[in-house]
Amino acid sequence: MTAYNRDGAMRFDGNSGAAVNYEPNSLHGSTQDPASRERSRYVTGTVDRHNHRLDGDYYTQPGNLFRLMKPDARERLVGNIVASMKSVPRRILLNRPFPSSKT
C-alpha cells in the first residue's frame, strides 16, 4: 500500500528521495492500491463532503465524547496522553496557548 503523504512535519527518514509519489506516472513509481478505495454506498437525497476548515471548533465533538466515557476510560485516555507527552520539553509546553474551555 502506498501513502501519498510526503514532506509532512518532522520527516527525517529521507522521505523516498526523488522517487515520484503521484499516479499515473511514467517512471513505474507508485500505483493506486484498490484496497484503499472508498466503499460505495446507497444514499437518497443530497450528499456532500464536510469542509472541516469552515470553522475552528475542534473541541466540542471530542469534549462531548470525553464526557460520554466511563471514568476508567477517561483515566486511561488522560494517562496515555500524559505518557506520550513526557518527552516534550517543558519550555515548549509552556509556550503553547491553550484554547478557552467551552462548557
Gaussian input, Z-matrix of N, CA and C with variables (Angstrom, degrees):
# hf/3-21g

backbone

0 1
 N
 C     1     B1
 C     2     B2     1     A1
 N     3     B3     2     A2     1     D1
 C     4     B4     3     A3     2     D2
 C     5     B5     4     A4     3     D3
 N     6     B6     5     A5     4     D4
 C     7     B7     6     A6     5     D5
 C     8     B8     7     A7     6     D6
 N     9     B9     8     A8     7     D7
 C    10    B10     9     A9     8     D8
 C    11    B11    10    A10     9     D9
 N    12    B12    11    A11    10    D10
 C    13    B13    12    A12    11    D11
 C    14    B14    13    A13    12    D12
 N    15    B15    14    A14    13    D13
 C    16    B16    15    A15    14    D14
 C    17    B17    16    A16    15    D15
 N    18    B18    17    A17    16    D16
 C    19    B19    18    A18    17    D17
 C    20    B20    19    A19    18    D18
 N    21    B21    20    A20    19    D19
 C    22    B22    21    A21    20    D20
 C    23    B23    22    A22    21    D21
 N    24    B24    23    A23    22    D22
 C    25    B25    24    A24    23    D23
 C    26    B26    25    A25    24    D24
 N    27    B27    26    A26    25    D25
 C    28    B28    27    A27    26    D26
 C    29    B29    28    A28    27    D27
 N    30    B30    29    A29    28    D28
 C    31    B31    30    A30    29    D29
 C    32    B32    31    A31    30    D30
 N    33    B33    32    A32    31    D31
 C    34    B34    33    A33    32    D32
 C    35    B35    34    A34    33    D33
 N    36    B36    35    A35    34    D34
 C    37    B37    36    A36    35    D35
 C    38    B38    37    A37    36    D36
 N    39    B39    38    A38    37    D37
 C    40    B40    39    A39    38    D38
 C    41    B41    40    A40    39    D39
 N    42    B42    41    A41    40    D40
 C    43    B43    42    A42    41    D41
 C    44    B44    43    A43    42    D42
 N    45    B45    44    A44    43    D43
 C    46    B46    45    A45    44    D44
 C    47    B47    46    A46    45    D45
 N    48    B48    47    A47    46    D46
 C    49    B49    48    A48    47    D47
 C    50    B50    49    A49    48    D48
 N    51    B51    50    A50    49    D49
 C    52    B52    51    A51    50    D50
 C    53    B53    52    A52    51    D51
 N    54    B54    53    A53    52    D52
 C    55    B55    54    A54    53    D53
 C    56    B56    55    A55    54    D54
 N    57    B57    56    A56    55    D55
 C    58    B58    57    A57    56    D56
 C    59    B59    58    A58    57    D57
 N    60    B60    59    A59    58    D58
 C    61    B61    60    A60    59    D59
 C    62    B62    61    A61    60    D60
 N    63    B63    62    A62    61    D61
 C    64    B64    63    A63    62    D62
 C    65    B65    64    A64    63    D63
 N    66    B66    65    A65    64    D64
 C    67    B67    66    A66    65    D65
 C    68    B68    67    A67    66    D66
 N    69    B69    68    A68    67    D67
 C    70    B70    69    A69    68    D68
 C    71    B71    70    A70    69    D69
 N    72    B72    71    A71    70    D70
 C    73    B73    72    A72    71    D71
 C    74    B74    73    A73    72    D72
 N    75    B75    74    A74    73    D73
 C    76    B76    75    A75    74    D74
 C    77    B77    76    A76    75    D75
 N    78    B78    77    A77    76    D76
 C    79    B79    78    A78    77    D77
 C    80    B80    79    A79    78    D78
 N    81    B81    80    A80    79    D79
 C    82    B82    81    A81    80    D80
 C    83    B83    82    A82    81    D81
 N    84    B84    83    A83    82    D82
 C    85    B85    84    A84    83    D83
 C    86    B86    85    A85    84    D84
 N    87    B87    86    A86    85    D85
 C    88    B88    87    A87    86    D86
 C    89    B89    88    A88    87    D87
 N    90    B90    89    A89    88    D88
 C    91    B91    90    A90    89    D89
 C    92    B92    91    A91    90    D90
 N    93    B93    92    A92    91    D91
 C    94    B94    93    A93    92    D92
 C    95    B95    94    A94    93    D93
 N    96    B96    95    A95    94    D94
 C    97    B97    96    A96    95    D95
 C    98    B98    97    A97    96    D96
 N    99    B99    98    A98    97    D97
 C   100   B100    99    A99    98    D98
 C   101   B101   100   A100    99    D99
 N   102   B102   101   A101   100   D100
 C   103   B103   102   A102   101   D101
 C   104   B104   103   A103   102   D102
 N   105   B105   104   A104   103   D103
 C   106   B106   105   A105   104   D104
 C   107   B107   106   A106   105   D105
 N   108   B108   107   A107   106   D106
 C   109   B109   108   A108   107   D107
 C   110   B110   109   A109   108   D108
 N   111   B111   110   A110   109   D109
 C   112   B112   111   A111   110   D110
 C   113   B113   112   A112   111   D111
 N   114   B114   113   A113   112   D112
 C   115   B115   114   A114   113   D113
 C   116   B116   115   A115   114   D114
 N   117   B117   116   A116   115   D115
 C   118   B118   117   A117   116   D116
 C   119   B119   118   A118   117   D117
 N   120   B120   119   A119   118   D118
 C   121   B121   120   A120   119   D119
 C   122   B122   121   A121   120   D120
 N   123   B123   122   A122   121   D121
 C   124   B124   123   A123   122   D122
 C   125   B125   124   A124   123   D123
 N   126   B126   125   A125   124   D124
 C   127   B127   126   A126   125   D125
 C   128   B128   127   A127   126   D126
 N   129   B129   128   A128   127   D127
 C   130   B130   129   A129   128   D128
 C   131   B131   130   A130   129   D129
 N   132   B132   131   A131   130   D130
 C   133   B133   132   A132   131   D131
 C   134   B134   133   A133   132   D132
 N   135   B135   134   A134   133   D133
 C   136   B136   135   A135   134   D134
 C   137   B137   136   A136   135   D135
 N   138   B138   137   A137   136   D136
 C   139   B139   138   A138   137   D137
 C   140   B140   139   A139   138   D138
 N   141   B141   140   A140   139   D139
 C   142   B142   141   A141   140   D140
 C   143   B143   142   A142   141   D141
 N   144   B144   143   A143   142   D142
 C   145   B145   144   A144   143   D143
 C   146   B146   145   A145   144   D144
 N   147   B147   146   A146   145   D145
 C   148   B148   147   A147   146   D146
 C   149   B149   148   A148   147   D147
 N   150   B150   149   A149   148   D148
 C   151   B151   150   A150   149   D149
 C   152   B152   151   A151   150   D150
 N   153   B153   152   A152   151   D151
 C   154   B154   153   A153   152   D152
 C   155   B155   154   A154   153   D153
 N   156   B156   155   A155   154   D154
 C   157   B157   156   A156   155   D155
 C   158   B158   157   A157   156   D156
 N   159   B159   158   A158   157   D157
 C   160   B160   159   A159   158   D158
 C   161   B161   160   A160   159   D159
 N   162   B162   161   A161   160   D160
 C   163   B163   162   A162   161   D161
 C   164   B164   163   A163   162   D162
 N   165   B165   164   A164   163   D163
 C   166   B166   165   A165   164   D164
 C   167   B167   166   A166   165   D165
 N   168   B168   167   A167   166   D166
 C   169   B169   168   A168   167   D167
 C   170   B170   169   A169   168   D168
 N   171   B171   170   A170   169   D169
 C   172   B172   171   A171   170   D170
 C   173   B173   172   A172   171   D171
 N   174   B174   173   A173   172   D172
 C   175   B175   174   A174   173   D173
 C   176   B176   175   A175   174   D174
 N   177   B177   176   A176   175   D175
 C   178   B178   177   A177   176   D176
 C   179   B179   178   A178   177   D177
 N   180   B180   179   A179   178   D178
 C   181   B181   180   A180   179   D179
 C   182   B182   181   A181   180   D180
 N   183   B183   182   A182   181   D181
 C   184   B184   183   A183   182   D182
 C   185   B185   184   A184   183   D183
 N   186   B186   185   A185   184   D184
 C   187   B187   186   A186   185   D185
 C   188   B188   187   A187   186   D186
 N   189   B189   188   A188   187   D187
 C   190   B190   189   A189   188   D188
 C   191   B191   190   A190   189   D189
 N   192   B192   191   A191   190   D190
 C   193   B193   192   A192   191   D191
 C   194   B194   193   A193   192   D192
 N   195   B195   194   A194   193   D193
 C   196   B196   195   A195   194   D194
 C   197   B197   196   A196   195   D195
 N   198   B198   197   A197   196   D196
 C   199   B199   198   A198   197   D197
 C   200   B200   199   A199   198   D198
 N   201   B201   200   A200   199   D199
 C   202   B202   201   A201   200   D200
 C   203   B203   202   A202   201   D201
 N   204   B204   203   A203   202   D202
 C   205   B205   204   A204   203   D203
 C   206   B206   205   A205   204   D204
 N   207   B207   206   A206   205   D205
 C   208   B208   207   A207   206   D206
 C   209   B209   208   A208   207   D207
 N   210   B210   209   A209   208   D208
 C   211   B211   210   A210   209   D209
 C   212   B212   211   A211   210   D210
 N   213   B213   212   A212   211   D211
 C   214   B214   213   A213   212   D212
 C   215   B215   214   A214   213   D213
 N   216   B216   215   A215   214   D214
 C   217   B217   216   A216   215   D215
 C   218   B218   217   A217   216   D216
 N   219   B219   218   A218   217   D217
 C   220   B220   219   A219   218   D218
 C   221   B221   220   A220   219   D219
 N   222   B222   221   A221   220   D220
 C   223   B223   222   A222   221   D221
 C   224   B224   223   A223   222   D222
 N   225   B225   224   A224   223   D223
 C   226   B226   225   A225   224   D224
 C   227   B227   226   A226   225   D225
 N   228   B228   227   A227   226   D226
 C   229   B229   228   A228   227   D227
 C   230   B230   229   A229   228   D228
 N   231   B231   230   A230   229   D229
 C   232   B232   231   A231   230   D230
 C   233   B233   232   A232   231   D231
 N   234   B234   233   A233   232   D232
 C   235   B235   234   A234   233   D233
 C   236   B236   235   A235   234   D234
 N   237   B237   236   A236   235   D235
 C   238   B238   237   A237   236   D236
 C   239   B239   238   A238   237   D237
 N   240   B240   239   A239   238   D238
 C   241   B241   240   A240   239   D239
 C   242   B242   241   A241   240   D240
 N   243   B243   242   A242   241   D241
 C   244   B244   243   A243   242   D242
 C   245   B245   244   A244   243   D243
 N   246   B246   245   A245   244   D244
 C   247   B247   246   A246   245   D245
 C   248   B248   247   A247   246   D246
 N   249   B249   248   A248   247   D247
 C   250   B250   249   A249   248   D248
 C   251   B251   250   A250   249   D249
 N   252   B252   251   A251   250   D250
 C   253   B253   252   A252   251   D251
 C   254   B254   253   A253   252   D252
 N   255   B255   254   A254   253   D253
 C   256   B256   255   A255   254   D254
 C   257   B257   256   A256   255   D255
 N   258   B258   257   A257   256   D256
 C   259   B259   258   A258   257   D257
 C   260   B260   259   A259   258   D258
 N   261   B261   260   A260   259   D259
 C   262   B262   261   A261   260   D260
 C   263   B263   262   A262   261   D261
 N   264   B264   263   A263   262   D262
 C   265   B265   264   A264   263   D263
 C   266   B266   265   A265   264   D264
 N   267   B267   266   A266   265   D265
 C   268   B268   267   A267   266   D266
 C   269   B269   268   A268   267   D267
 N   270   B270   269   A269   268   D268
 C   271   B271   270   A270   269   D269
 C   272   B272   271   A271   270   D270
 N   273   B273   272   A272   271   D271
 C   274   B274   273   A273   272   D272
 C   275   B275   274   A274   273   D273
 N   276   B276   275   A275   274   D274
 C   277   B277   276   A276   275   D275
 C   278   B278   277   A277   276   D276
 N   279   B279   278   A278   277   D277
 C   280   B280   279   A279   278   D278
 C   281   B281   280   A280   279   D279
 N   282   B282   281   A281   280   D280
 C   283   B283   282   A282   281   D281
 C   284   B284   283   A283   282   D282
 N   285   B285   284   A284   283   D283
 C   286   B286   285   A285   284   D284
 C   287   B287   286   A286   285   D285
 N   288   B288   287   A287   286   D286
 C   289   B289   288   A288   287   D287
 C   290   B290   289   A289   288   D288
 N   291   B291   290   A290   289   D289
 C   292   B292   291   A291   290   D290
 C   293   B293   292   A292   291   D291
 N   294   B294   293   A293   292   D292
 C   295   B295   294   A294   293   D293
 C   296   B296   295   A295   294   D294
 N   297   B297   296   A296   295   D295
 C   298   B298   297   A297   296   D296
 C   299   B299   298   A298   297   D297
 N   300   B300   299   A299   298   D298
 C   301   B301   300   A300   299   D299
 C   302   B302   301   A301   300   D300
 N   303   B303   302   A302   301   D301
 C   304   B304   303   A303   302   D302
 C   305   B305   304   A304   303   D303
 N   306   B306   305   A305   304   D304
 C   307   B307   306   A306   305   D305
 C   308   B308   307   A307   306   D306

   B1=1.4504
   B2=1.5293
   B3=1.2742
   B4=1.4536
   B5=1.5104
   B6=1.3051
   B7=1.4598
   B8=1.5208
   B9=1.3098
   B10=1.4537
   B11=1.5204
   B12=1.3014
   B13=1.4612
   B14=1.5205
   B15=1.3119
   B16=1.4586
   B17=1.5068
   B18=1.3009
   B19=1.4569
   B20=1.5139
   B21=1.3185
   B22=1.4565
   B23=1.5141
   B24=1.2949
   B25=1.4607
   B26=1.5245
   B27=1.3032
   B28=1.4663
   B29=1.5340
   B30=1.3177
   B31=1.4656
   B32=1.5229
   B33=1.3340
   B34=1.4553
   B35=1.5194
   B36=1.3243
   B37=1.4593
   B38=1.5282
   B39=1.3160
   B40=1.4505
   B41=1.5187
   B42=1.3231
   B43=1.4611
   B44=1.5210
   B45=1.3171
   B46=1.4694
   B47=1.5259
   B48=1.3018
   B49=1.4585
   B50=1.5131
   B51=1.3444
   B52=1.4621
   B53=1.5235
   B54=1.3270
   B55=1.4674
   B56=1.5309
   B57=1.3218
   B58=1.4658
   B59=1.5238
   B60=1.3107
   B61=1.4661
   B62=1.5195
   B63=1.3094
   B64=1.4560
   B65=1.5244
   B66=1.3041
   B67=1.4436
   B68=1.5178
   B69=1.3130
   B70=1.4673
   B71=1.5228
   B72=1.3336
   B73=1.4534
   B74=1.5201
   B75=1.3031
   B76=1.4683
   B77=1.5320
   B78=1.3255
   B79=1.4668
   B80=1.5243
   B81=1.3208
   B82=1.4677
   B83=1.5253
   B84=1.3107
   B85=1.4616
   B86=1.5122
   B87=1.2896
   B88=1.4517
   B89=1.5250
   B90=1.3146
   B91=1.4651
   B92=1.5138
   B93=1.3106
   B94=1.4594
   B95=1.5223
   B96=1.3186
   B97=1.4535
   B98=1.5272
   B99=1.3216
   B100=1.4616
   B101=1.5272
   B102=1.3189
   B103=1.4695
   B104=1.5263
   B105=1.3372
   B106=1.4632
   B107=1.5226
   B108=1.3160
   B109=1.4596
   B110=1.5200
   B111=1.3167
   B112=1.4560
   B113=1.5276
   B114=1.3234
   B115=1.4592
   B116=1.5240
   B117=1.3210
   B118=1.4615
   B119=1.5318
   B120=1.3133
   B121=1.4654
   B122=1.5196
   B123=1.3035
   B124=1.4513
   B125=1.5207
   B126=1.3079
   B127=1.4597
   B128=1.5204
   B129=1.3211
   B130=1.4573
   B131=1.5124
   B132=1.2889
   B133=1.4531
   B134=1.5154
   B135=1.3124
   B136=1.4556
   B137=1.5178
   B138=1.3019
   B139=1.4643
   B140=1.5174
   B141=1.3098
   B142=1.4505
   B143=1.5155
   B144=1.2989
   B145=1.4615
   B146=1.5216
   B147=1.3110
   B148=1.4617
   B149=1.5220
   B150=1.3068
   B151=1.4592
   B152=1.5330
   B153=1.3162
   B154=1.4594
   B155=1.5287
   B156=1.3131
   B157=1.4698
   B158=1.5278
   B159=1.3260
   B160=1.4632
   B161=1.5225
   B162=1.3055
   B163=1.4603
   B164=1.5254
   B165=1.2951
   B166=1.4617
   B167=1.5121
   B168=1.3203
   B169=1.4624
   B170=1.5281
   B171=1.3081
   B172=1.4570
   B173=1.5287
   B174=1.3164
   B175=1.4570
   B176=1.5197
   B177=1.3260
   B178=1.4615
   B179=1.5233
   B180=1.3161
   B181=1.4564
   B182=1.5297
   B183=1.3480
   B184=1.4651
   B185=1.5268
   B186=1.3457
   B187=1.4599
   B188=1.5120
   B189=1.3341
   B190=1.4573
   B191=1.5241
   B192=1.3266
   B193=1.4599
   B194=1.5238
   B195=1.3273
   B196=1.4683
   B197=1.5312
   B198=1.3336
   B199=1.4664
   B200=1.5212
   B201=1.3366
   B202=1.4625
   B203=1.5237
   B204=1.3254
   B205=1.4625
   B206=1.5205
   B207=1.3295
   B208=1.4640
   B209=1.5203
   B210=1.3374
   B211=1.4766
   B212=1.5316
   B213=1.3360
   B214=1.4635
   B215=1.5281
   B216=1.3421
   B217=1.4659
   B218=1.5235
   B219=1.3222
   B220=1.4752
   B221=1.5235
   B222=1.3253
   B223=1.4715
   B224=1.5226
   B225=1.3237
   B226=1.4685
   B227=1.5232
   B228=1.3308
   B229=1.4612
   B230=1.5217
   B231=1.3277
   B232=1.4688
   B233=1.5251
   B234=1.3203
   B235=1.4623
   B236=1.5219
   B237=1.3268
   B238=1.4700
   B239=1.5258
   B240=1.3292
   B241=1.4662
   B242=1.5256
   B243=1.3296
   B244=1.4648
   B245=1.5238
   B246=1.3284
   B247=1.4671
   B248=1.5223
   B249=1.3339
   B250=1.4599
   B251=1.5227
   B252=1.3301
   B253=1.4684
   B254=1.5194
   B255=1.3296
   B256=1.4666
   B257=1.5210
   B258=1.3232
   B259=1.4617
   B260=1.5262
   B261=1.3268
   B262=1.4596
   B263=1.5296
   B264=1.3269
   B265=1.4644
   B266=1.5320
   B267=1.3095
   B268=1.4612
   B269=1.5307
   B270=1.3135
   B271=1.4618
   B272=1.5253
   B273=1.3316
   B274=1.4603
   B275=1.5188
   B276=1.3128
   B277=1.4668
   B278=1.5239
   B279=1.3110
   B280=1.4622
   B281=1.5256
   B282=1.3257
   B283=1.4583
   B284=1.5247
   B285=1.3205
   B286=1.4583
   B287=1.5203
   B288=1.3246
   B289=1.4583
   B290=1.5259
   B291=1.3065
   B292=1.4464
   B293=1.5150
   B294=1.3319
   B295=1.4740
   B296=1.5108
   B297=1.3111
   B298=1.4510
   B299=1.5222
   B300=1.3086
   B301=1.4562
   B302=1.5128
   B303=1.3211
   B304=1.4643
   B305=1.5286
   B306=1.2847
   B307=1.4583
   B308=1.4873
   A1=108.76
   A2=116.41
   A3=121.54
   A4=110.38
   A5=115.86
   A6=120.40
   A7=108.05
   A8=116.16
   A9=119.73
   A10=112.09
   A11=117.12
   A12=121.02
   A13=107.76
   A14=116.26
   A15=120.04
   A16=109.71
   A17=114.49
   A18=122.45
   A19=112.45
   A20=116.72
   A21=120.32
   A22=111.00
   A23=115.73
   A24=121.21
   A25=110.71
   A26=115.58
   A27=123.55
   A28=114.38
   A29=118.73
   A30=119.30
   A31=108.72
   A32=116.51
   A33=120.55
   A34=111.79
   A35=117.67
   A36=120.34
   A37=114.08
   A38=118.42
   A39=120.35
   A40=112.99
   A41=116.71
   A42=122.83
   A43=113.53
   A44=117.23
   A45=124.18
   A46=113.40
   A47=117.73
   A48=121.29
   A49=113.27
   A50=116.06
   A51=121.07
   A52=112.29
   A53=118.05
   A54=120.68
   A55=110.17
   A56=115.04
   A57=119.11
   A58=109.69
   A59=115.99
   A60=119.24
   A61=110.44
   A62=116.12
   A63=120.65
   A64=107.83
   A65=114.71
   A66=120.31
   A67=108.55
   A68=118.61
   A69=126.57
   A70=111.33
   A71=115.83
   A72=121.02
   A73=108.41
   A74=116.49
   A75=120.94
   A76=111.62
   A77=117.00
   A78=120.61
   A79=112.12
   A80=116.57
   A81=122.37
   A82=111.20
   A83=115.19
   A84=120.52
   A85=111.43
   A86=115.81
   A87=122.95
   A88=112.12
   A89=114.63
   A90=120.82
   A91=108.55
   A92=115.18
   A93=120.60
   A94=109.79
   A95=116.27
   A96=122.57
   A97=108.10
   A98=119.06
   A99=120.72
   A100=113.10
   A101=117.47
   A102=120.43
   A103=111.95
   A104=116.66
   A105=120.39
   A106=113.19
   A107=117.46
   A108=120.49
   A109=110.51
   A110=114.76
   A111=119.81
   A112=107.51
   A113=115.56
   A114=119.77
   A115=110.72
   A116=115.76
   A117=119.08
   A118=108.89
   A119=115.29
   A120=120.96
   A121=108.45
   A122=115.40
   A123=120.08
   A124=107.64
   A125=117.28
   A126=121.47
   A127=109.07
   A128=114.88
   A129=120.21
   A130=106.85
   A131=117.27
   A132=120.24
   A133=111.39
   A134=115.47
   A135=122.29
   A136=110.33
   A137=116.55
   A138=121.86
   A139=108.47
   A140=115.97
   A141=121.54
   A142=107.70
   A143=117.17
   A144=121.04
   A145=109.01
   A146=115.96
   A147=121.26
   A148=108.85
   A149=117.06
   A150=121.22
   A151=107.51
   A152=116.38
   A153=121.03
   A154=112.74
   A155=117.21
   A156=120.00
   A157=112.71
   A158=117.58
   A159=120.01
   A160=112.67
   A161=117.63
   A162=119.52
   A163=108.89
   A164=116.16
   A165=120.99
   A166=112.54
   A167=118.19
   A168=120.47
   A169=109.78
   A170=114.55
   A171=120.09
   A172=111.63
   A173=118.12
   A174=120.81
   A175=114.01
   A176=119.00
   A177=120.03
   A178=111.76
   A179=117.80
   A180=120.29
   A181=112.10
   A182=120.22
   A183=117.44
   A184=111.92
   A185=117.38
   A186=119.79
   A187=111.61
   A188=116.07
   A189=119.59
   A190=111.10
   A191=117.01
   A192=120.53
   A193=110.76
   A194=116.74
   A195=120.78
   A196=110.43
   A197=116.91
   A198=120.05
   A199=112.35
   A200=118.30
   A201=121.53
   A202=112.26
   A203=116.67
   A204=120.81
   A205=111.50
   A206=114.58
   A207=120.46
   A208=108.31
   A209=117.41
   A210=120.02
   A211=114.20
   A212=118.39
   A213=119.52
   A214=111.32
   A215=117.89
   A216=120.93
   A217=110.44
   A218=116.66
   A219=120.25
   A220=109.97
   A221=116.30
   A222=120.22
   A223=111.24
   A224=117.28
   A225=120.14
   A226=111.07
   A227=116.16
   A228=119.81
   A229=111.21
   A230=116.24
   A231=120.00
   A232=110.00
   A233=117.18
   A234=120.80
   A235=112.11
   A236=116.88
   A237=120.87
   A238=111.28
   A239=116.23
   A240=119.41
   A241=110.43
   A242=116.18
   A243=120.72
   A244=110.31
   A245=116.88
   A246=120.35
   A247=111.30
   A248=117.46
   A249=119.56
   A250=112.25
   A251=117.64
   A252=120.49
   A253=113.43
   A254=118.00
   A255=120.11
   A256=113.01
   A257=117.41
   A258=119.52
   A259=112.76
   A260=118.35
   A261=120.98
   A262=108.75
   A263=117.71
   A264=119.65
   A265=111.65
   A266=116.09
   A267=122.28
   A268=111.78
   A269=117.63
   A270=120.13
   A271=111.05
   A272=117.80
   A273=120.90
   A274=110.01
   A275=116.70
   A276=120.17
   A277=111.49
   A278=117.10
   A279=120.66
   A280=112.64
   A281=117.55
   A282=120.51
   A283=113.04
   A284=117.95
   A285=121.69
   A286=109.77
   A287=117.30
   A288=118.93
   A289=110.35
   A290=117.19
   A291=121.68
   A292=108.27
   A293=117.06
   A294=119.06
   A295=110.86
   A296=115.34
   A297=119.08
   A298=108.01
   A299=115.97
   A300=121.82
   A301=111.10
   A302=116.40
   A303=121.15
   A304=107.10
   A305=117.79
   A306=119.14
   A307=111.63
   D1=138.91
   D2=-178.16
   D3=-109.65
   D4=131.92
   D5=173.59
   D6=-99.46
   D7=134.82
   D8=-177.80
   D9=-98.16
   D10=17.17
   D11=176.25
   D12=-89.35
   D13=121.73
   D14=179.33
   D15=-136.72
   D16=157.57
   D17=173.85
   D18=58.04
   D19=30.06
   D20=177.91
   D21=-74.76
   D22=-179.12
   D23=-178.64
   D24=-58.84
   D25=137.19
   D26=171.32
   D27=68.95
   D28=24.42
   D29=177.90
   D30=-71.08
   D31=131.40
   D32=-178.95
   D33=-141.42
   D34=13.78
   D35=-171.71
   D36=-110.16
   D37=18.36
   D38=-179.28
   D39=89.49
   D40=-23.82
   D41=171.39
   D42=51.96
   D43=41.59
   D44=177.83
   D45=66.39
   D46=13.61
   D47=174.90
   D48=56.62
   D49=-131.52
   D50=-177.84
   D51=-91.32
   D52=6.57
   D53=-178.74
   D54=-61.46
   D55=144.54
   D56=179.16
   D57=-74.51
   D58=148.00
   D59=177.37
   D60=-131.30
   D61=37.15
   D62=177.56
   D63=-131.20
   D64=158.80
   D65=-179.01
   D66=-140.66
   D67=140.34
   D68=-0.24
   D69=-75.91
   D70=157.19
   D71=176.11
   D72=-142.59
   D73=157.39
   D74=-177.91
   D75=-96.47
   D76=7.83
   D77=-176.50
   D78=-105.14
   D79=14.63
   D80=179.88
   D81=57.07
   D82=37.76
   D83=178.86
   D84=-87.55
   D85=-145.62
   D86=-175.18
   D87=-57.20
   D88=146.59
   D89=173.05
   D90=-129.76
   D91=156.62
   D92=-178.80
   D93=-68.07
   D94=137.37
   D95=177.56
   D96=-91.78
   D97=113.94
   D98=-178.64
   D99=-59.05
   D100=-26.01
   D101=179.47
   D102=-67.46
   D103=-17.00
   D104=-178.36
   D105=-93.15
   D106=2.45
   D107=179.51
   D108=-63.67
   D109=147.67
   D110=173.74
   D111=-73.21
   D112=134.71
   D113=-178.95
   D114=-67.28
   D115=147.27
   D116=174.98
   D117=-77.54
   D118=152.06
   D119=-178.56
   D120=-138.46
   D121=148.06
   D122=173.12
   D123=-89.94
   D124=126.41
   D125=178.58
   D126=-136.15
   D127=157.93
   D128=170.73
   D129=-124.15
   D130=146.69
   D131=-179.05
   D132=90.83
   D133=-166.24
   D134=-176.47
   D135=-93.10
   D136=133.69
   D137=176.30
   D138=-128.31
   D139=154.17
   D140=179.51
   D141=-159.84
   D142=166.06
   D143=174.37
   D144=-85.89
   D145=146.85
   D146=178.50
   D147=-85.52
   D148=128.08
   D149=176.19
   D150=-86.45
   D151=102.23
   D152=-176.39
   D153=-70.27
   D154=-7.08
   D155=-179.90
   D156=-89.05
   D157=0.27
   D158=-176.45
   D159=-71.19
   D160=-28.81
   D161=178.86
   D162=-137.66
   D163=169.23
   D164=-178.32
   D165=-106.06
   D166=21.76
   D167=-177.89
   D168=-87.75
   D169=89.43
   D170=179.77
   D171=-101.23
   D172=8.87
   D173=-169.88
   D174=-118.93
   D175=-25.85
   D176=-175.88
   D177=-63.17
   D178=-52.04
   D179=-177.11
   D180=-63.48
   D181=-48.75
   D182=177.88
   D183=-64.36
   D184=-32.94
   D185=177.18
   D186=-64.43
   D187=-41.70
   D188=177.53
   D189=-63.11
   D190=-40.81
   D191=177.75
   D192=-62.92
   D193=-44.04
   D194=179.37
   D195=-59.17
   D196=-42.94
   D197=-179.57
   D198=-68.13
   D199=-22.23
   D200=176.74
   D201=-79.77
   D202=-19.87
   D203=-175.89
   D204=-69.26
   D205=150.46
   D206=173.03
   D207=-72.35
   D208=153.51
   D209=-176.88
   D210=-52.51
   D211=-40.60
   D212=-179.05
   D213=-67.47
   D214=-34.14
   D215=177.05
   D216=-69.04
   D217=-37.45
   D218=176.51
   D219=-62.19
   D220=-44.70
   D221=-179.68
   D222=-61.36
   D223=-42.36
   D224=178.55
   D225=-64.08
   D226=-42.95
   D227=179.69
   D228=-61.08
   D229=-49.86
   D230=-179.54
   D231=-63.17
   D232=-40.80
   D233=178.15
   D234=-60.78
   D235=-41.30
   D236=178.62
   D237=-66.21
   D238=-40.34
   D239=179.13
   D240=-64.98
   D241=-45.87
   D242=179.48
   D243=-60.91
   D244=-45.41
   D245=-179.03
   D246=-62.02
   D247=-38.96
   D248=-178.37
   D249=-73.83
   D250=-18.56
   D251=-178.71
   D252=-98.63
   D253=0.34
   D254=-177.80
   D255=-61.82
   D256=-27.87
   D257=-178.84
   D258=-85.39
   D259=-6.30
   D260=179.27
   D261=-77.21
   D262=124.94
   D263=-179.70
   D264=-58.52
   D265=139.02
   D266=-177.10
   D267=-56.77
   D268=-37.38
   D269=-178.37
   D270=-62.83
   D271=-31.95
   D272=177.67
   D273=-71.17
   D274=-43.13
   D275=179.76
   D276=-63.07
   D277=-39.03
   D278=-176.78
   D279=-73.90
   D280=-19.77
   D281=-179.48
   D282=-93.08
   D283=5.94
   D284=-179.89
   D285=-100.38
   D286=124.94
   D287=175.96
   D288=-73.95
   D289=135.03
   D290=177.11
   D291=-99.29
   D292=141.76
   D293=-179.63
   D294=-68.62
   D295=152.20
   D296=176.69
   D297=-71.22
   D298=146.42
   D299=-177.63
   D300=-77.65
   D301=134.02
   D302=173.82
   D303=-104.25
   D304=104.67
   D305=-179.87
   D306=-112.37

